[in-house]
Amino acid sequence: MMSIRLSEEEMRYMALFEILSGVKAQDCIVDDESKKLTFVVKKEFVGISIGRGGSTIKKIKRLVGRDVEVVGYSENPIEFLKILLAPAEINNLTFSEEDGKKIAIVEVRQQDKGLAIGRGGGRIKRAKRLAQRHCGIHNIVVK
């Protein structure tokens, strides 16, 4: 895993998340544009961290006044990208390099393109940011 620099704000949110969910977050992204917090946890702890019926997430959301989502982490970059772009179904995923930067080329079904990109590009922006931080992937191209 790559080393990640966290802001004070991200560290505070991670501490709160850990206290309320009992799960250690590996990363936290604060998106001021969409007023959303994204926590990255080991994929096997996603259910526990969300809580029964989403209770933990709802509690955090009430406390911080932001939407909250939890993403499962996998050390396998292909699996991690599939998790990040879900519910879009990925048909093919390849990697290439451009100017020494790693790029993921993701092929999805035509009807899933909007799902992969997300409303206002939110899902793909989040995926690019997390892929960069955790896998050293500098860009994701959806085809």
Phi, psi and omega in degrees: 000145181278157178279138185240132176267124181252143175282166176302318181299315180297320179296321178296315179297321179295321179296316178299315179302315182296317180298314185282328185259338185077009181244136178280121177279141178271337183199161177214134176240127177258116179252102182291330182298312182261004182054048184232144173249133176241123177254138177252124178230162175304138189303330180287350180254006182301310182301314180298318184288334178284323180087160181300123180063022179078017187302317182294316180297318179298320180296314180297317180301316178297317183290322186258347178069030179224157171292147182230135174226153180240133181241136178279138180259139172230140178290340178280114184302325180294313179296319180298316178296321178298319178295315183296327184263359178300147011273008178297138179268123182269124178275322183208144180219120179230161179242145174219174178234139178225122182053038179076008180252137182281132181235136175260127176254116186248123176256124178238163175298146183309317182288348180262358184302315179297322178296317182295324182277323178082165181298124180064020180078011185300314184293317182290324177298313179297317180298317180297317182296315181288323178296323178294312184292324188256336186234357182070021178269120187274339180205154175234124179250122180261126179242000000 
